[in-house]
Amino acid sequence: MKDGFIPGGEYQVFGDDVHIYPKEYFCPIDTLNAANNCFTENTYAVHLYNASWVPKWRRVLSKIKRKYGLNPEKLLGKKLYNYLKVKY
C-alpha cells in the first residue's frame, strides 16, 4: 500500500518489474461458487487446487475435514496423526 498498491483486482506495475495481475490471468476459478469463475481471453493458466504434492493420505483427510467438518487429528488420534505427519 505504501508503494501505491490499489486493491480492486486491476493490473498494476510497481518499480521496474513487479507486475500484479487480475484474478482472471492465473486464478479464474472460484472454489466456493463456480458461477463466479472468470475465464477470459486473458486467462493464461489455471490453478486446479488438487494439492498433488501432498501425500494422498493427507489429501483424503483434508477432503473429509472439508466435507464433514472432522478434525483429522481427532479422527485418527494424536499419536497416529503425528506419526503419519512426520513419516510423510
N, C-alpha and C positions, 0 to 999 in steps of 0.2 A: 504494500500500500504506500509505503514511504517513497518508493521508486516510481509511483504513478499507476500502479495496477488499478484497474477499474472493474469491480465484479459485474458480471452480467453475461458472460459467455461469448464475448466478442473476440475476434482475432486481435492480438496485441504484440508489439515488439518492444523489447527493452534493451538498452545498450546497443552493442554491435550485433549480437547474435542470439538473443534469448527470445524465442517465439512462443506465445501462448495461443493454442488453437481452440476453437469451439468444440464442444462435445461431438458434433456430427463427424469430425475428422477421424477420431480414433476410438470413440466410445459411444456409438449411436444407440446401443441397446439400453433400455431402461429395465433393470432387473425386477422392479416392483410392478410395472404396468406396461405391457407390450404395446398398448395403444400410444404410448409416449415415445416409442422408438423414433429416431430422427435420421434415417438413412437419406443421404442426398448425393448429388453428383460430386460433392467434396469428400465423401467418405473414402478413406484410404485403407483403413484396417479396422478389424472388429475384435474386441476383447470378448472371448466366449465364456469367461469365468468358470472353466472346468477344473482349475487347480491341478493340472496334470503332473505337476512337480511334487505334489503332496502324496504320501503313501496312500494306497487305496483304502486301508482301514480307517484313516483319518477323514477321507472324503465321505465314506459311508457314515461315520459318526456325525460329521457335520450336517449331512442331509437329514439324519434322524433328529438332530437338535433343531434344525430349521422347521421340519415338518411337525414334530410332536412337542417341541419345547423341552426336551430332556437334556440334562447336563451329562455329557459323555463320562465325566469323572465319576459321577454318582451312579451312572448306569453300569459301568464296568467295575467300579470300586477303585479307590485311590491307588492301591498297590499295583493292580494290573494296568491301569491307565498310565501311571508314571513309568512302569516297565516298558510299555509299548512306545511311549513318548520318547524315551531315551534310546531304545533299540532302533526305532525307525525315524 
